[in-house]
Amino acid sequence: MNKIAPQFGNSLQSFVRDEEGAQIVEYGLIIAVVSIALVLALKGLAGTGTGTPFGDFIARVTKCLTGTATCT
């Protein structure tokens, strides 16, 4: 029983020192921010109106995400 507490302490210290998971989270956040910026930039280029292929795509995605229409 006396060996469990020190082993748990060592395991906890090892877990706290491990930084591999932090790198994965950072890469995920970078990808998310770049993706959002890309969509906003493309939306700005296409305009808010319909009639262009990308404008129509953005309108369909907006309707789908806001729940105002069915996703097709």
C-alpha positions in Angstrom: 0.0 0.0 0.0 2.9 2.3 0.7 4.2 1.9 -2.9 0.9 3.1 -4.5 1.1 6.8 -3.4 4.7 7.4 -4.7 3.9 5.5 -8.0 0.8 7.6 -8.4 2.8 10.8 -7.7 5.4 9.8 -10.3 2.7 9.0 -12.9 1.0 12.4 -12.3 4.3 14.3 -12.6 5.1 12.4 -15.8 1.6 13.3 -17.2 2.0 17.0 -16.3 5.4 17.2 -18.0 4.2 15.5 -21.2 3.6 18.2 -23.9 2.7 16.0 -26.9 -1.1 16.5 -26.5 -0.6 20.3 -26.4 1.0 20.3 -29.8 -2.0 18.4 -31.3 -4.4 20.9 -29.8 -2.3 23.8 -31.2 -2.3 22.3 -34.7 -6.1 21.8 -34.5 -6.6 25.4 -33.5 -4.4 26.7 -36.3 -6.3 24.5 -38.8 -9.6 25.8 -37.5 -8.6 29.5 -37.7 -7.1 29.1 -41.2 -10.3 27.3 -42.4 -12.6 30.0 -41.0 -10.4 32.7 -42.6 -10.4 31.0 -45.9 -14.2 30.6 -46.0 -14.7 34.2 -45.0 -12.2 35.4 -47.7 -13.9 33.3 -50.3 -17.3 34.5 -49.2 -16.1 38.1 -49.5 -14.8 37.4 -53.0 -18.1 35.8 -54.2 -20.3 38.4 -52.7 -23.4 37.8 -50.7 -25.8 37.5 -53.6 -26.7 34.4 -55.5 -26.0 33.8 -59.2 -22.4 32.8 -58.9 -21.5 29.2 -58.3 -19.7 30.0 -55.0 -22.4 32.4 -53.9 -25.0 29.7 -54.4 -22.9 27.2 -52.5 -22.5 29.7 -49.6 -26.2 30.3 -49.6 -27.0 26.6 -49.4 -24.5 26.1 -46.6 -25.9 29.0 -44.6 -29.4 27.7 -45.0 -28.3 24.3 -43.9 -26.3 25.5 -40.8 -29.0 27.9 -39.6 -31.7 25.3 -40.0 -34.0 27.5 -42.2 -34.1 24.9 -45.0 -33.3 21.2 -45.5 -29.8 20.3 -46.5 -29.6 19.1 -50.1 
